[in-house]
Every structure is written in C-alpha cells, then in structure tokens.
Amino acid sequence: MAHLSITTAAAEQIRRVLDERGHGLGLRVSVKPSGCSGYSYVLDFADEAANDDVIVEEHGVKVYVAPEALEMLDGSEVDYVSEGLNRYFRFRNPNVKDECGCGESFSV
C-alpha cells in the first residue's frame, strides 16, 4: 500500500477550505499527463468517495487518492506553504526524477 503523509499546515488549510465551502469529505488528489515534464498534480474537493479511492487520514482530515496516482505519489508529503504573496499546496515527492522550470509538471 502506498504511503502519503499530510503536514499539520496542509491539514489546517484543508479543514479551513472545507469549513468555508460548508460541505465536502476532504481533498482529492490525482495526477494527469500534462506540461513539459510529463505529469501534474490535480487537486479537487472530495464530495463523495469513489469505490476505488485510497483514503489517507491524518491530523483530522482526509485525502482521497485516485488509485492510478498511488505509485507516483508513494512516499510523498502534502504540505501547505506561504512564500511571499503565494500560498499553495506543495508535494514533496521522492519519486520525481525531473521537474519543469516553472514547477507545474514532473516526471517519474
């Protein structure tokens, strides 16, 4: 089974956004072919669980991972960072072999 961890900062942001929306089960994470390096992360709200979702629960929040993304995300950490005026979810993924210059896509 693949392992994915969620930092406290990411959990707080997931909780905050779900509270603002007023509904939702958690964060949905998948990957799609995209960009100049091969793949990009796709983040969405999980309003319902799919039968094949892998659910990671940590710090009181749930992240729903698409099964086809498991191998690429194995060992990753989901964090939420603030850098200047930018705030975003960051993936620390040990499987990444290369990233594009803008950081939007990666290859494994």
Secondary structure, DSSP 8 states (H G I E B T S, - for coil): ---EEE-HHHHHHHHHHHHHHT--SEEEEEEEEETTTEEEEEEEEESS--TT-EEEEETTEEEEE-GGGHHHHTTEEEEEEEETTEEEEEEE-TT--EE-TTSS-EE-
